[in-house]
Amino acid sequence: MKEIEELITKEEKEINLMSPLVWAYVGDAVYELYIRTHLINTTNQNAHNLHVESTKYVKASSQAQILQKIMPNLTEEEQDIVRRTRNVHNHHLPKNSNVSDYSYATALEGLIGYVYLTKQFHRLGEILNLALVENKNVK
């Protein structure tokens, strides 16, 4: 199996030209996998209960709150990625979310996707860990 780094073949210049919604598409998958891995490592639940628990982490309202809490810990470049993704007009809105929460949740996913695609794996781990810590503080 190829190393993860080898799977990403786009150069940073190409990644910067992608739609922020593409970053969010990738970031959604990375974040979901991170949360699922965390849950199987820290709990002993069946698949249904794991799914129920993971939705508490990945729902738009939780992600929006997490992003707002971690913003001060982000670099200027990362905050710019967040702004670019948050401001993209998205025609999709889940039934259990409002426009603001969904925009911020998409922005968090965009940040995660961008950092992943640019192979900043150490920073990705830091951001995901911050998100996990902050998620425990989300009501």
Buried (B, 14 or more C-beta within 10 A) or exposed (E): EEEEEEEBEEEEEEBBEBEBBBBBBBBBBBBBEBBBEBBEEEEEEEEEEBEEBBEEBBBBBBBBBBBEBBBEEBEEEBBEBBEBBBEBEBEEEEEEBEEEBBBBBBBBBBBBBBBBBBBBEEBBEBBBEBBBEBBEEBE
